[in-house]
Amino acid sequence: MDQTIQQYQQVMAVCGEVFKNKMKDYGTAWRILRPESITDQIYIKARRIRSIEDKGVMKVDEDPRAEFIGIVNYSIIGLIQLSLGTSEEELNPEKAIELYDRFFNQALDLMLAKNHDYEEAWRSMRVSSYTDLILMKIKRTKQIEDNKGKTLVSEGVDANYLDMVNYAMFALIKTDFE
């Protein structure tokens, strides 16, 4: 379990660095996005990964690893947007980083709890399975969004975003360390 925490935190630092650098380039322009648009952006990234996995080639010079980082970061942006609501106003960069870290740590805590119960079963899975699971979570999220957030027995959009963070993190850990 210590190895998992260490690897997760190393990949977490990479994702955080990308988030901060993009924020330097673009500010927090993502604040204008509704959660549905964020879900669609995650969908585009996951579909591209699956397309590359299926075809075995890519024509755009950005590998699946970058797309998994994008899924992590957009999922966290989705969590931020769910907590704050959309806005045309930029978010203070320090506040954005504080919220990013808070939700990323929430995803880590969830991973640790589930990892305890599932005994690191994710390590025996294929990266392509994480892609499929992310795509399934996106379909679920879209259905919940179409139902205006109402569920009968299921978790909400936030839980799906957290799961997408962790599935993408597993793919990144497997890509970087195995």
N, C-alpha and C positions, 0 to 999 in steps of 0.2 A: 504494500500500500504506500510506503514511503516513496518508492520509485514513481508511482503514479502521481502522487502529489507534486513531486519535483518536476516531472515531465509536463504535467498540466500547467504548472506555474511558469515554466520556460516558454511554452507555447502561448500562454496567457500574455507574457511580456511582449512577444512578437506581435500578437494581435493588437495589444494596447499601443505599441509603437506605430503600427499602421494607422490606427484610429487617430492618434495625435498628429501624425504627419498629414493625413487627409484633412484634419481640422485646420491645420496651418494653411493648407492649400485652398480649402473651400469654406472655412468657417463652419458654422452649424446650419448650413443651408437645408439639411435634412429635417429641420424642425417643421418645415411646411408640409411634410409628408404625413398623410393619414396612415393609420396602421395597415389598412388594406393595400396601400401602395408599397409599404415596406414588405408585406407578405409577398407581393408580386415580384419585388426586386430579389428577394430570397429565392423565389421560384425560378427566375431567370438563371441565377447562378447554379442552382441545383440541376436544372435541365441541361445546362452546358456541361457540367461535370458528367452527367449520365450519358450525354451524347459522345463525349470524348471516351468514356469507358466503353461504350458500345462500339464505336467506330475505330478506336485505337489510334486515332490521329486528331490533330487540332490544326486549324488554319489561323487562329488568332494567337499571337505570342504571349499568352498568359496561361500558365499551367493550372491544373485543378487545385493545387495547394493555395494559390492566391484566391480562388473562388471559395474554398472552405473558410479562409480568413474573412472574406467578405460576408459569408453566411453568419459567422460568429458576430461580426461587428454590426451587421444589419439587424440581427436578432436582438442584440443589446440595445441598439437604437430603437427597435420596436418596443422594448420594455420601458425605455425612457419615455417614449411618446405615450404609451399607455398610462404612465404615471403622471405626466405633465399635461397631456393633450397637445394638439397641434398648435402651431403659432407661426406667424410670419416674422416674429421677432427672433433675432439671434440669441443663442444661449451663451452666457458667460463661459469662456473656455474652462476655467477652473471648476465651475459647477458641472459642466458637461463631463469632465474627467472624473469628478467625484461620483456622479451618477453612474457613469460607465463602470467604474471600479466596484461600486455597490452592487450593481446587477451581475457583474462578472463573478464577484465573490458569492452571490446567491446561487449562481449556476455551479460553482465549485462545491458549495455546501450540499447542493442537491446531488451532484455526482458522487460525492463521498458517501452520502447516505445510501444511495442506490447501489454503489459499488460494494458496500459492505454486504448488502442483501444478496446481490447477484454474483459476488465473488469474482469480480473482474472478468465476467464472461465476454465482455466487449473485446478483450484482447484476442479471442479466438475467432472473431468475426472478420469478414472481408470488408475492405474500404467501400466496395460497391454496395454492401448492405447498408452502410451508413447513409450513402446517397439515397437509396430507396426509402429508408426510414425518414430522412429529411423530407423527401417528396410526399410521403404519406402524411407527415405532420403538417405540411403546407396545405394539403387537401383538407385535413381536419380543421385547420385554422380558417381557411376560406369558408368552410361550411358554418363555423361558429360566427364569423364576421357577417355572412349572409343572413344568419339568424339574429343579428343585432346583439351578439354576445350572450344570448340565452342558451343554456344547455340543461338537459334533464338530469344526467348523471355524470357527465364528463367534466374534466378540468377546463379552464378557460384558455383564452389566447395566450395569456402570460405563461402558463405552464408549457404550452407548445413551443413558444419562443425559447424558454429555458432548455427544453429537450433538444431543440435544434442547435443551440449553442454546444451542448455536450456531445451530440452526435458528430458535429463538425470538429470539435476538439479531439474526439477519439480518432477521427480520420487523420488529423494533423499529427497527433502523437505517433500513430502507426507509420505515417509517411516520414516523419523526422527521425524516429528512434528505432524502427524495426527493419 
